Amino acid sequence: MPEFKNAMEVFKLLDKSNCRKCNETTCLAFASKVFLCQKDLGLCPVLDREIVAKYQQVSHTLPGERELEQAMGELKSRLAGCDLAQAAQRTGGEYLDGWLRLRIFGKLFSISNEGRFRTDLHVNPWMVLPVMNYVLDCKGLALSGSWVPFRELAGGREKNNLFVQRGERPLKKIADTYPGLFEDLVEMFSGNPLDRQYESDISLVLYPLPLLPMLVCYWKPEDGMDSDLTLFFDQSADQNGGSPMIFNLAAGMVQMFEKFAVTHGIKGA
């Protein structure tokens, strides 16, 4: 499946009529959304279906159980030789009685050299993997206070399509379905609401890991326009996590929030 190198490659496929049937003001605006994986090319009603089929994004799945077990095994091998007391200093955690304790979404998460963990969170394997990576690879760089989207992290542009499909889109769907999502994230997961960032309707900072904050910006559907959601990360994320780890973190976070929504019944559902 061919991929677009920039928004202009998308724009060249369109009829430039600015018909607004895609709920964007111009064809160029629509092309930009397609390039950023915020909209599907098929939403253009006048585009030839053969062209759509040629460029249509396909559904991607996370690696299977075999790949997951292999990744877990490799990380556990590395973790066995890790100085958890020293790791606590660079990860923003604390070391106590052979366990490294971290705050994940405000909740305690403890991990040992054997790769065992203790927590009250609704975790899944795709949350455990990035936690182990974080313990092993976080450089302890101080937060910069500057936010960037995933595609601006090192190696992020190449994997941005997958990140949108596995992170931002499903999280947006949860927000669209459950109006009380962000209120509950503040209450249950120590979210920190901010004044309107990037002119979004809702801006919320979450701390999935102590030195890896995540800014969620959500735009509500309005006047025939679709809702939108973008995740931003502190510029230090390249040193404290890296795009591969953040990809797994976002995918695991979505699965955790989906389970939370079903189990606890998010307000407004």
N, C-alpha and C positions, 0 to 999 in steps of 0.2 A: 504494500500500500504506500503510495507516494506521500511525502510530508511537505508541508509548506515551510519555506525558509523565512518568509516575512509576510506581512499583511498585504503587500502589493500583489503577491502571487495569487492570493485569494481574490482581490479586487479585480484583477484582469479577467477572471472567470465570470464576473457578474455583468448585468446589462447596464449598470450605471444609471438606472432610471430613478433611483431614490424613492421607490414606491411605498416604502414604510410597511409593507405587509409582513415583514419579519420583526416588526416592533422596534426597529432602529431608525434613527432620523435620516441616515444616509447609507448608501452601499458601502462607503469606506468605513463607517462605524461598524457595520455588520462584519466586514472583512476582518477588522481588528479583533472583534469578539471571537470569530472563528479561529484565527491564528492563535489566540490565547486560550483556546479550548473552552471558552465560556459559552459558545453556541455551536450548534451543528450546522454544517454547510447545507444540509437538507431542509433547513428552515426557510431558505429562499424559494418562494413558490414558482418563480419563473425560470429557474435554472434547469437545464436539461438533466433528466434523471440519470443518464449514462455518466455524466460528469460527476454527479453526486455520488453514484456508486463507486466511481474510480477513487474518489478522495474521502469517502465516508469513513469516519473513525470506527474501528471495530472494538468490541468489548474485550478487555484484557482481564485476566485473572491472576491472582496471586499465586506464587509457586505452590506446588502440592506438598503433601505430608513428607515425602522423601526429601525434598529440598529443604523443608523446614527442619527436619531432624538433623540433616547434615550441617546446616548453619548453626543450630543449637549445639551440636557436638563440638564444632570448631571453637565456638565462643566459650564453652565450658572448659575446654582444654587450655585456652588462654587465661581464663579466669582463675584456674587452679594455681597459677604462678603469679597472680596479681597481688600486690601489697595493698590490701583494702584500707589500712590505716592511712597510707599515703594517698590512695584514691579518694578518700573522704575529703581531704584538704583541697583537691583540685575540682571536685564535683559539687561542692556545696552541701555535702552530707556530713554524717558523723559515724565514727566507728565505735562499736560497743559489743564486747563479749563475742568477737569473731564474726560479727555481722556489720555490713555497711548499710546504714539507714539513710534513705533519701525521701524527700517529699515529692510525691507524684500527684499532681492536681490537688495538692494540699493534704494528701493522705500518706501515711507512713508506708514505705515499701522497703523491706529489708532483704538483702541478698548475701549469700555466703560464698566462700571460695569453691564450694562444690556445685554452685549454680542453683542451689535451693533458694526459695524466696518465701516471704511471709507478707501478706497484705490483706486488707479488707476490700480492696478495689475489685471491680468486675473485670479482671485482666484476661487476656487471651495471648496466645503465643506471639502474635505480632506486636504486642506491647512489651513482652518480656525481651524479645530480641533487641529492640533499640535501647532498653534499659541496660542490658549487658554491654552493648556497644558503647554506650555513654560512659559506663564505669571504666571501660578499658581505654577509650580513646579521647575522652574529653580533656582539653588542654587547660581548662580553668581560666580562660580569657574573660576579663571583665566585660559586662554588658555595655554596648555602645549607646543604646537609646535610639538608634536609627533602624527603621523597619524596612525590609526588602521582601518582595515576593519570592517564592521558591525558585523561579526561573533565573533569578539573579545570583543565586548561590553557585558555588563552583560545581559544575556538572549538572546543574539544575535544568538548564534549557533543554538538554537532550532528553531528559526524563519528565519534562513538564506535562506532556500529554497524559502520561500515566498518572502523574500526581493529581491532575485535575479530575480524572476519572475515578481514582481510588480515594481521594481525599476531599477535594472541594465540592464536587458535585453531590456525592452522597450526604455530606454534611449539610449542604444547602437544602436537600430534600427533607432531611430531618427537621431543619428550621422551618421549612414551608409547611410541613405536616403538623408540627407541634409548636404553636405560638408561644408557649411558655418555656421553650428550650433555654433561652439565654438567662432568664430569671432563675431557673433551676441550676444552671451552670455556675452562677454566682453563689447560690446557697450551698450546693452540694460539692462543688469542685473548686472553691476558693477563687472564682473568677473575679476580675477587677474591671468594672465598667469604666470606660473612658468617654470624654466628650467626643463628639463626632470626628472620627479620624477619616481622612480621605473622603469627607462628605458622606459617609455611610450613615444609615439610619441607626444601626447598633454597632458599637465598637467594644470589644471585650478582650482583655488579656488573660490567657490561661498559662499555667506553669506545668506542662506535662513533665518537665524535668527542671531542677533548680536553676541551671544556667542556660536553659533553652526555652525562653518564653515564646508564646505564640499569640499573635494579634489576629482576632477574627473580626472581619468587617462584613456586615450583612446589609444589603439593600432590599427593602421590602418591595413586593410587586405593586406597581402603581400606574394608573392611566394606561392600561394595556401593555405595560412593560413587564418583562419577566423579573423575578427576584434575582439577586446575584450575591455571591459570597466569595471572598478572597482571603486566604491565609497569608500572613506576613510573619517574618522571623527577624530577630535581631541580627545585625551584620556579623556578630561574633559567632553565629551558628556554624560557619564554615570550620572554625577551630574547636567548637564545643560539641559538634555533632557531625556535620557534613550532610550533603544531600541524600546519599543512600540511606543513612540512618533515619533522617527526617521523613523520607518516603514511607518507610516501614512504620514509623511512629504515627503518621497521619492515618495510614490504613488501619492500624490497630486501634487508634482513638475512635475512628468512625464505628468500628465494630463494637467497642465498649459503650459508646453513646447510644447505639441502636439497641443494645441489650438493656441498658439503663432505661430507655424510653419505654420499652415493652414491659419490663419488670416493675418499674415504679410508677408508670403512668404520668408522664410529664404534664404539668399544669397546662390546661387549654386543649389537651388531646380530645 
